[in-house]
Amino acid sequence: MLRFIITLEECPGQPLRCADRRKNLIMTLKENLKYRSWVEVDLGNFAANWAQIRRLVGPDVKIMQVVKADAYGHGAIEISNMAIKNGAACLGVANADEGVQLRVSGITAPIMILSPATDSEIDQIIKYNLTPSVSDLGFAREFQRRARRAGIQAPIHIEVDTGMGRGGTIQEEACQTVREITSFPNLVIEGIFTHFAESEILSYYNDQQWRAFSEILEKLSARGISIPLRHASNSGAILNYPQFHLDMVRPGIMTYGIYPSAETQGKATLAPVMSFKTRVVLVKEFPEGYSIGYGRTFLTRRPTRIATIPVGYGDGFGWMLSNQGEALIREKRVPVAGRISMDMCTLDVSHIPDCAIGDEVVLMGLQGSEKITADEIAAKSHSISYEILCALGKRAPRIFLHQGRPDRVEPRLRRIFIPDEEKSISRIDGIIRRCFQTRARNEELGDAIYYEMFETLFGKEDRQLELRDDFRYDIRVAKFTAEEDVEEQIRRDCFKVTTCVEYTKALRNAVFMIGCAQNNEQLASFFEDKRCEYRWLLNSSEGLVTERDFKVNRVRIDGEDVPIIGTENSSRGYEVWCGSEELKRKLNRQVRLEIEIETKKPKNSRLFSAYLVYPTRGMEISFNYADAGIRHVREVGFFAGKHPYPEVIRQKGESIRLKLGNDAWIFPTSGVTFIWDL
């Protein structure tokens, strides 16, 4: 006899037929359960793993976060942002396409392509400011030619094959390759690296590769060739070979809480970042002798309770786990019964009599005191943990957890495709809007930019264009002096940042507002208010308070001071109101507007970003840091327009200036992030 298992408490009132009870239960589940299956990514564990790496390598070694293959299946965009927040110097991807997706999402940090780059990727590399790895002179020559044509100096890293036998220039040719590339005026050798073949264990072969790479570095140094970033260590080498750290390390698997090998487990305390979960969608009882699944590989030997879950090998839960894999339900292990299908599989839950439709099922991760690890799944499917992470839950949304609570959901399919046959204007408008939303990482902010841009370019005939001319953005970062009246903790933990903004535009309001938001929602509301002349984002997660840490020192129009007439703390943020009756005579005329803002920046954030959210003609952005005591200051720019490559002027130890002439247009949302080391 075959029958459904129904939880009667879901069906109060008069008795219902079995089919009716099941229908009501499933309707209730559909209302309450948003996802059939999902991947949980614990960013707290990710940050804890990062702290372990920082402890192992020390403060002077840079860390590249490897986020190739969608951050080993964890979600590259969110993982990249979290890594940057924790101090990542750069990000590592497998190809240009992965780098472009990060750039389009708004990430401005350096992005390096770890695999040998191809000629077909060069245009994207230049357009999106990616850093390729160079393994042969042919690619370097072609990259030099196109970089010269674009009028830029592009950073590259040279890979040396010391025994991996995969990418990289052969070690015997490495010095000659480097020497020739140094003669290319538009290529800057920023780094040189190699990759160990078996770093997860202690072996003579790793020592042999290290000696080969060291000899190459010594030869280059003897010939007067100095390369700023030398790197060799992946996760295994970080744990096994602390003497190999050099200038930068490239952790991947260990940042996601997985040890490269059993031998490395005692050398750090890592916490798994990913869990894969689903729900029971059906529970049935079968008599003895009933076959389950394709091929009839599972035959019930007694009355058996079977639960169906909506996960199969199409979700990365591999076919090799048929009749071998396990899951967790109500903190108990249950075996896979029968073959795994593309979209479903079945579990023997006979020893869990209260198992019901809607129960959480953990395929990888922790449930109570029981856990299933990637290593365990890999062993049963004759694979490796890397493959399990990349494949498992590949169709499921990622739910990112902060301090154990859901913070953000990211769909698994994130790419935006624009087919050649796309002709519909309304659909193209929708695509453009989604691009802005993705770029801003916020739906409301993306919509605000979209409407402003399209009203600007295609608005009513009597509406003057909201454009900016001759944009100047002067940032001065300094330590607080003993004479300044600030708390000792702020003096110790923060820099003083003075920002002077200047631009020419048509004045729309005699009384206007400068808004300071503490999150993206407040920032979006300021974009919706036409009286908001300038917007600032002061991140409350950095411990800053608007009333204390945000101050408008001065506002001027055409060289004359504009009174600050009041301040207000509203639901949308902190508002500073300025204006006067005299400004009415300047309405709808071009004016030169100047705003000076004083704020604070936590030293441990180590970055400062400036964005242009209106079409702008002519630009100069200066970052002055002579009084801050910071080092290794560099810029990461992302500019869109006809001439998207500003001139960069550096004064070592003092300032970086980006400049575009007054005949060059920059489109929203372009910008630059300045990054430094303490």
C-alpha positions in Angstrom: 0.0 0.0 0.0 1.3 3.5 -0.9 0.1 6.5 1.1 1.0 10.2 1.7 2.2 11.4 5.1 0.1 14.5 6.1 0.6 16.7 9.1 -3.0 17.0 10.4 -2.3 20.1 12.5 -2.2 22.1 9.2 -5.9 21.3 8.6 -8.0 22.5 11.5 -11.8 22.2 11.6 -13.9 19.5 10.0 -12.2 16.3 8.7 -11.1 16.6 5.1 -10.4 14.0 2.5 -6.7 13.0 2.2 -6.3 14.8 -1.2 -7.9 18.0 0.2 -5.6 17.9 3.3 -2.5 17.6 1.1 -3.7 20.4 -1.2 -4.2 22.7 1.7 -0.9 21.9 3.2 1.0 22.5 0.0 -0.8 25.8 -0.5 0.3 26.8 3.0 3.9 25.8 2.3 3.9 27.8 -0.9 2.8 30.9 1.0 5.4 30.5 3.7 8.5 29.2 1.8 10.1 31.5 -0.7 12.7 29.1 -2.0 12.7 25.5 -3.0 16.4 25.3 -2.2 19.0 27.9 -1.4 22.7 28.4 -0.5 23.6 30.2 2.7 26.8 32.2 2.6 28.0 33.2 6.1 30.0 36.4 5.6 30.9 36.3 9.3 32.8 33.1 8.9 34.4 34.5 5.7 35.7 37.5 7.7 36.9 35.1 10.5 38.9 33.1 7.9 40.3 36.3 6.6 41.5 37.2 10.1 43.3 33.9 10.2 45.1 34.6 7.0 46.1 38.1 8.2 47.5 36.5 11.3 49.5 34.0 9.3 51.0 36.4 6.7 51.4 39.5 8.9 50.5 43.2 8.2 53.1 43.8 5.5 52.0 41.1 3.0 49.2 42.0 0.6 46.3 39.6 0.0 44.7 38.9 -3.3 41.2 37.4 -2.8 40.7 34.7 -5.5 37.0 34.9 -6.7 37.2 32.9 -9.9 34.3 30.6 -10.8 31.8 32.9 -9.0 34.0 32.9 -5.9 34.1 29.0 -5.9 30.3 29.1 -6.1 29.8 31.5 -3.2 28.8 34.6 -5.2 31.7 36.7 -6.6 30.1 40.1 -6.2 29.2 39.9 -2.5 32.4 38.0 -1.6 34.5 40.5 -3.5 32.9 43.4 -1.6 33.4 41.7 1.7 37.1 40.9 0.9 37.7 44.5 0.0 36.1 45.6 3.2 38.5 43.3 5.1 41.5 44.7 3.3 42.0 42.8 0.1 44.6 44.5 -2.1 43.1 43.0 -5.3 40.8 40.3 -6.7 41.8 37.3 -8.8 39.5 36.0 -11.6 39.9 33.4 -14.3 39.1 35.4 -17.4 38.1 38.9 -18.6 34.4 38.0 -18.6 34.5 37.4 -14.8 36.4 40.7 -14.3 33.8 42.6 -16.4 30.9 41.3 -14.3 32.7 42.6 -11.1 33.3 46.0 -12.8 29.7 46.3 -13.9 28.6 45.6 -10.4 30.5 48.7 -9.2 33.7 47.1 -7.9 36.7 49.4 -8.5 39.5 47.5 -6.8 42.3 46.0 -8.9 41.2 42.8 -10.7 43.8 40.4 -12.0 43.2 37.7 -14.6 45.1 34.7 -13.3 44.9 32.5 -16.4 46.9 33.4 -19.5 45.0 36.2 -21.2 44.1 36.0 -24.9 44.2 38.5 -27.7 40.4 38.5 -27.9 40.1 39.7 -24.3 42.4 42.7 -24.7 39.7 45.3 -25.6 37.7 44.3 -22.5 40.9 44.4 -20.4 41.6 47.9 -21.5 38.0 49.1 -21.3 37.4 47.7 -17.8 40.8 48.4 -16.3 41.7 44.7 -15.7 45.2 43.4 -15.1 46.2 40.4 -17.3 48.8 37.8 -16.6 51.3 37.5 -19.4 52.8 34.1 -20.4 54.2 34.8 -23.8 55.7 37.7 -25.8 53.2 37.4 -28.6 50.3 38.5 -26.3 52.5 41.2 -24.7 53.3 42.7 -28.1 49.6 42.8 -29.1 48.6 44.3 -25.8 51.3 47.0 -26.1 50.0 47.9 -29.6 46.4 48.3 -28.4 47.4 50.1 -25.1 49.4 52.6 -27.2 46.4 53.1 -29.5 44.2 53.7 -26.4 46.8 56.1 -24.9 47.1 54.3 -21.6 49.8 52.6 -19.5 48.4 49.2 -18.5 49.6 47.1 -15.6 50.5 43.4 -16.1 51.8 40.5 -14.1 54.1 38.0 -15.6 53.6 34.3 -14.8 56.7 32.0 -14.7 56.3 28.3 -15.1 58.6 26.7 -12.5 57.2 23.3 -12.7 53.4 23.5 -12.8 53.4 22.9 -16.6 50.3 24.9 -17.2 50.4 28.7 -17.7 53.5 30.9 -17.6 56.6 31.5 -19.5 59.2 28.7 -19.3 61.7 29.6 -16.5 64.7 29.4 -18.9 63.1 32.2 -21.0 61.6 34.2 -18.1 64.4 36.8 -17.7 64.6 37.5 -21.4 60.8 37.8 -21.6 60.8 40.3 -18.7 63.7 42.2 -20.2 61.9 42.6 -23.5 58.6 43.6 -22.0 60.3 46.4 -19.9 61.0 48.1 -23.3 57.3 48.4 -24.1 56.4 51.9 -23.1 52.6 51.3 -22.5 53.0 48.2 -20.3 53.9 48.4 -16.7 55.2 45.2 -15.0 53.4 45.5 -11.7 54.0 41.9 -10.6 55.6 38.5 -11.3 54.4 35.2 -10.0 54.5 31.4 -10.1 52.2 28.7 -8.9 53.0 25.6 -6.9 52.0 22.1 -8.1 51.5 20.5 -4.7 51.5 23.2 -2.1 48.9 21.3 0.0 51.7 18.9 1.2 55.3 19.3 2.3 57.5 18.1 -0.6 60.8 18.5 -2.3 59.1 19.6 -5.5 57.7 22.7 -3.8 61.3 23.5 -2.6 62.5 23.0 -6.1 60.0 25.4 -7.6 60.8 27.9 -4.9 64.5 27.8 -5.7 63.8 28.2 -9.4 61.6 31.2 -8.8 64.1 32.8 -6.4 66.9 32.4 -8.9 64.9 34.3 -11.5 64.1 37.1 -9.1 67.8 37.3 -8.2 68.8 37.5 -11.8 66.3 40.3 -12.5 67.5 42.2 -9.5 71.1 41.9 -10.7 70.1 43.4 -14.0 68.4 46.3 -12.2 64.9 45.2 -12.9 62.7 45.8 -9.8 59.1 44.4 -9.8 56.9 45.7 -7.0 54.7 42.6 -6.4 56.2 39.1 -6.2 53.8 36.3 -5.3 53.7 32.5 -5.3 51.6 31.3 -2.3 48.1 29.9 -2.7 46.2 28.5 0.3 48.4 25.5 0.7 51.6 27.5 0.6 50.2 30.1 3.1 49.7 27.2 5.6 52.7 25.1 4.8 55.4 27.5 3.7 55.4 30.8 5.6 58.8 31.6 4.1 57.3 31.8 0.6 54.9 34.7 1.3 56.9 37.4 -0.5 54.9 40.6 -1.2 51.5 39.1 -1.8 49.6 35.8 -1.3 46.6 34.4 -3.2 44.2 32.5 -0.9 41.2 30.9 -2.4 39.9 27.7 -0.9 40.9 28.5 2.7 39.0 31.8 2.7 35.9 29.7 2.1 36.6 27.6 5.2 38.0 24.5 3.5 41.5 23.2 4.3 43.6 22.4 1.2 44.5 19.0 2.7 44.2 17.0 5.9 47.8 17.8 6.8 47.0 21.6 7.0 44.1 21.3 9.4 46.1 22.1 12.5 47.7 25.2 11.1 44.7 27.5 11.1 41.1 27.7 12.5 38.8 27.9 9.5 35.0 27.9 9.4 33.0 26.8 6.4 31.2 29.7 4.6 28.7 27.8 2.4 25.7 25.7 3.3 23.3 24.1 0.8 19.7 23.6 2.0 16.4 22.6 0.5 12.9 21.5 1.7 11.0 18.2 1.7 8.4 18.5 -1.0 6.8 15.1 -0.7 6.6 12.2 1.9 5.3 8.8 1.0 5.2 5.3 2.6 6.0 2.3 0.5 5.5 -1.4 1.1 8.3 -4.0 1.0 9.6 -4.7 -2.5 8.9 -1.3 -4.0 11.6 0.2 -6.3 12.6 3.8 -6.0 14.1 5.9 -8.9 15.6 5.3 -12.3 17.1 1.9 -12.9 15.3 0.4 -9.9 18.6 0.5 -8.0 16.9 0.8 -4.6 14.4 -1.8 -3.5 12.6 -1.5 -0.2 13.3 -4.4 2.1 10.6 -3.4 4.6 7.8 -0.8 4.8 9.8 2.4 4.1 9.1 6.1 4.4 10.6 8.1 1.5 11.0 11.9 1.3 11.5 13.7 -2.1 13.6 16.8 -2.3 13.8 19.2 -5.3 17.5 18.8 -5.9 19.4 16.7 -8.4 22.6 16.6 -10.4 21.3 19.7 -12.3 21.9 21.5 -9.0 25.4 20.0 -8.6 24.3 17.2 -6.2 26.3 14.7 -8.2 24.9 11.4 -9.8 27.9 9.6 -8.1 26.1 10.2 -4.7 23.2 7.9 -5.8 22.6 5.4 -2.9 25.7 6.8 -1.2 25.1 10.4 -0.2 23.5 11.6 2.9 21.4 14.6 4.1 20.3 16.1 7.5 16.7 16.3 8.5 15.7 17.2 12.1 19.3 16.9 13.1 19.6 13.3 11.9 21.4 11.8 9.0 19.3 10.2 6.3 20.7 8.3 3.3 20.0 8.9 -0.4 17.7 6.1 -1.7 18.0 5.3 -5.4 19.6 7.2 -8.3 19.8 11.0 -8.2 17.8 12.5 -11.1 18.4 15.8 -12.8 16.0 17.8 -10.6 15.0 15.5 -7.7 16.3 12.8 -5.4 14.8 10.7 -2.7 15.8 10.1 0.9 15.0 7.2 3.3 13.4 8.8 6.3 12.0 5.7 7.9 13.8 6.4 11.2 12.2 9.9 11.4 8.5 9.3 11.9 7.6 13.0 12.2 9.4 14.0 9.0 6.9 16.2 7.0 6.6 18.3 3.9 8.4 21.6 4.4 11.1 20.2 6.7 14.5 21.8 6.1 17.0 19.5 4.5 20.8 20.2 4.8 22.8 18.7 2.0 26.0 20.5 3.1 26.4 22.4 6.3 25.4 22.3 9.9 22.1 21.3 11.5 22.1 21.1 15.2 25.2 19.1 16.3 25.4 17.2 13.0 27.2 18.4 9.9 28.1 17.4 6.4 31.2 18.9 4.9 32.4 19.5 1.4 35.3 17.1 2.0 32.9 14.3 3.0 30.8 14.8 -0.2 33.9 14.9 -2.3 35.2 11.6 -0.8 31.9 9.9 -1.5 31.7 11.2 -5.1 35.4 10.6 -5.9 36.0 14.3 -6.4 37.6 17.2 -4.6 36.1 19.9 -2.3 36.9 22.6 -4.9 34.6 21.0 -7.4 31.9 20.4 -4.8 31.8 24.1 -3.8 31.8 25.3 -7.5 28.9 23.0 -8.5 26.7 22.5 -5.5 23.5 24.6 -5.5 24.4 26.2 -8.8 20.8 27.0 -9.6 19.9 28.2 -6.2 19.8 31.8 -4.9 22.6 32.9 -2.5 21.4 34.2 0.9 24.2 36.2 2.5 24.3 36.1 6.3 25.6 38.8 8.6 25.9 37.7 12.3 23.6 34.8 11.6 20.8 36.8 10.0 19.9 37.1 6.3 21.2 40.4 4.9 20.9 40.1 1.1 19.7 37.6 -1.5 21.5 37.3 -4.8 20.0 35.3 -7.7 22.2 32.6 -9.1 21.8 33.8 -12.7 23.1 37.3 -12.6 24.3 38.0 -16.1 22.5 40.5 -18.3 22.3 39.5 -22.0 21.6 41.9 -24.8 20.7 39.7 -27.9 21.5 41.0 -31.4 17.9 40.9 -32.4 16.7 43.1 -29.5 14.8 45.9 -31.2 12.1 46.9 -28.7 12.8 50.4 -27.3 10.8 49.7 -24.1 12.8 46.5 -23.5 16.1 48.3 -24.2 15.0 51.0 -21.7 14.4 48.1 -19.2 17.9 46.7 -19.8 19.5 50.1 -19.3 17.6 50.6 -16.1 18.7 47.2 -14.8 22.3 48.0 -15.7 22.1 51.2 -13.5 20.6 49.2 -10.7 23.3 46.6 -10.9 26.0 49.2 -11.2 24.7 51.1 -8.1 24.0 47.8 -6.2 20.7 49.4 -5.2 17.4 49.4 -7.1 16.2 52.8 -5.9 19.5 54.5 -6.5 19.8 52.9 -9.9 16.3 54.2 -10.8 17.1 57.7 -9.6 20.2 57.8 -11.8 18.2 56.4 -14.8 15.5 59.0 -14.6 17.9 61.9 -14.1 20.0 60.9 -17.0 17.1 60.3 -19.4 15.3 63.5 -18.3 18.7 65.3 -18.9 19.2 63.9 -22.4 15.6 63.5 -23.6 13.5 65.7 -21.4 11.0 68.4 -22.3 12.2 71.2 -24.6 11.8 73.9 -21.9 14.0 72.0 -19.5 17.6 73.0 -19.3 20.1 70.2 -19.3 21.3 69.1 -15.9 25.0 68.9 -16.9 28.2 69.7 -15.0 31.2 71.6 -16.4 34.8 71.9 -15.2 34.3 69.5 -12.2 36.9 69.8 -9.5 37.1 67.4 -6.5 40.0 68.1 -4.0 40.4 65.6 -1.2 42.8 66.2 1.7 43.4 63.4 4.1 45.4 64.2 7.3 45.9 63.1 10.9 44.3 65.2 13.5 46.6 67.7 15.2 47.0 68.0 19.0 45.2 71.4 18.9 42.0 70.0 17.3 39.1 69.4 19.7 38.3 65.7 19.1 38.0 62.7 21.3 41.2 60.7 21.8 39.7 57.5 20.2 38.7 59.4 17.1 42.1 61.0 16.9 43.7 57.6 17.1 41.3 55.7 14.8 40.3 58.2 12.1 41.7 60.6 9.6 40.3 64.0 9.0 39.1 64.4 5.4 38.5 67.8 3.9 36.8 67.7 0.5 36.3 70.7 -1.8 33.9 70.2 -4.7 33.5 72.7 -7.5 31.5 72.7 -10.7 29.5 74.9 -13.1 25.8 74.2 -13.6 22.4 75.9 -14.0 21.1 76.9 -10.6 17.6 75.6 -10.1 16.7 76.6 -6.5 17.4 79.7 -4.4 17.2 77.4 -1.3 18.8 74.0 -1.6 20.0 71.2 0.5 23.2 69.1 1.0 22.2 65.6 2.1 24.2 63.2 4.2 22.9 59.6 4.0 23.9 56.6 6.2 22.8 53.9 3.8 21.8 53.4 0.2 18.1 53.8 0.9 18.6 57.3 2.3 20.9 58.1 -0.5 18.2 57.1 -3.0 15.7 59.4 -1.3 18.1 62.4 -1.7 18.3 61.6 -5.4 14.6 61.9 -5.7 14.5 65.4 -4.2 15.3 68.0 -6.8 16.3 70.5 -4.1 19.2 68.3 -3.0 22.3 69.9 -4.7 24.9 67.4 -3.4 24.8 64.1 -1.7 27.2 62.3 0.7 27.3 58.8 2.0 28.6 58.4 5.5 28.6 54.7 6.3 27.2 54.2 9.8 28.7 50.7 9.8 32.1 52.4 10.2 31.0 53.9 13.5 30.5 57.4 12.2 27.7 59.7 13.3 26.4 62.4 10.9 25.8 65.2 13.4 29.3 64.8 14.8 31.3 63.6 11.8 29.8 65.4 8.9 30.2 69.2 8.6 29.6 71.6 5.7 32.3 74.3 6.3 31.5 76.5 3.4 29.2 76.9 0.4 29.9 79.6 -2.3 28.2 80.5 -5.6 30.2 82.6 -8.0 32.8 83.4 -5.3 30.2 84.7 -2.8 29.4 82.8 0.5 25.9 81.3 0.7 24.5 81.2 4.2 23.8 77.9 5.9 20.2 78.5 7.2 19.6 75.3 9.1 20.2 71.6 9.7 17.7 68.8 10.2 17.8 65.1 11.0 15.1 63.4 9.0 14.1 59.9 8.2 16.0 60.1 4.9 19.2 61.4 6.5 21.0 64.5 7.7 20.0 67.7 5.8 22.0 70.9 5.6 20.0 73.8 4.1 21.5 76.7 2.3 20.3 79.7 0.3 19.3 83.4 0.2 16.9 85.7 -1.5 19.8 87.1 -3.6 20.1 83.8 -5.3 16.8 84.2 -7.1 18.3 86.5 -9.6 20.7 83.7 -10.6 18.0 81.0 -11.1 18.3 79.1 -14.4 21.7 80.6 -15.1 25.1 79.0 -15.2 26.8 79.5 -11.8 30.1 78.3 -10.3 29.3 76.3 -7.1 31.8 75.4 -4.4 31.2 73.2 -1.4 33.7 72.3 1.4 32.9 69.3 3.5 34.8 68.1 6.5 34.3 64.5 7.7 36.2 61.6 9.2 37.4 58.3 7.7 38.3 55.2 9.8 41.9 54.4 9.2 41.2 50.7 8.8 38.9 51.2 5.8 41.9 52.1 3.7 39.9 53.5 0.7 38.1 56.6 -0.4 35.8 56.7 -3.4 34.5 59.6 -5.5 31.7 59.2 -8.1 30.3 61.4 -10.9 26.5 60.8 -11.1 25.7 63.4 -13.8 27.1 63.9 -17.3 30.1 66.0 -16.8 32.5 67.9 -19.2 36.0 68.4 -17.9 37.3 66.9 -14.6 40.1 67.1 -12.1 40.1 64.9 -9.0 43.0 65.3 -6.5 43.8 63.1 -3.6 46.3 64.8 -1.2 47.8 62.6 1.5 51.1 64.2 2.5 49.9 64.7 6.1 48.3 61.4 6.6 51.3 59.1 7.0 49.9 56.5 4.6 51.8 54.6 2.0 51.5 52.7 -1.3 48.6 55.0 -2.4 47.1 53.9 -5.7 44.0 54.7 -7.7 41.5 52.5 -9.4 39.4 54.5 -11.9 36.3 53.5 -13.9 35.3 56.2 -16.4 32.8 56.0 -19.2 32.8 58.4 -22.1 34.3 59.1 -25.4 37.7 59.6 -23.7 37.5 57.4 -20.6 41.2 57.4 -19.7 42.2 60.4 -17.6 45.7 61.7 -17.3 47.2 60.5 -14.0 49.8 62.8 -12.3 51.5 61.4 -9.2 53.7 63.1 -6.7 55.2 60.3 -4.6 54.3 60.6 -0.9 52.1 63.6 -1.6 49.2 63.4 -4.1 47.5 61.7 -7.0 45.7 63.8 -9.6 43.3 62.6 -12.3 42.6 65.0 -15.1 40.5 65.2 -18.3 40.3 68.3 -20.5 37.2 70.5 -20.8 36.4 69.0 -24.2 36.0 65.5 -22.7 32.6 64.2 -21.5 32.3 61.7 -18.6 29.1 59.7 -18.2 27.4 58.5 -15.0 28.3 56.7 -12.9 32.1 57.1 -13.4 34.5 57.4 -10.6 37.7 56.5 -8.8 38.7 54.8 -5.6 41.9 55.6 -3.8 43.5 52.7 -1.9 46.3 52.9 0.6 48.3 50.9 3.2 48.9 52.0 6.7 
